[in-house]
Amino acid sequence: MDETGEEGGPDEAVAFIAETVTELVKLAERHRLEVLSHLLGMAKLEAEERLRLRSKRKLS
């Protein structure tokens, strides 16, 4: 557990967010919710970038 009493830490949270937001983007696109799709897509890109940086950090 981390200091908030929750399971996992920031790395796990980012991985979960990246996975979940991908599904939300698909849902928004399916229902032609363009603005939501765009905003969720931006969140997806941010989460993926954090995952990429995390992987790069672990390789160093």
Phi, psi and omega in degrees: 000149176266187185294343179270356182086005180266155174286143177077173180231200182302322180297317179293322179298316180297318179298317179296316180298314180301317180292315183291316183293332176301316178293323179293323176299314180301317180297314179298318179295318181300326181260013177056042176264080191300313183294314178298318178301316180296312181296318178294324176298321177295319177297321178298314178299318179297315180296317179296322177296318178297320177297318179297315179295323178297315179297318179297319180297319182291333179283339182284000000 
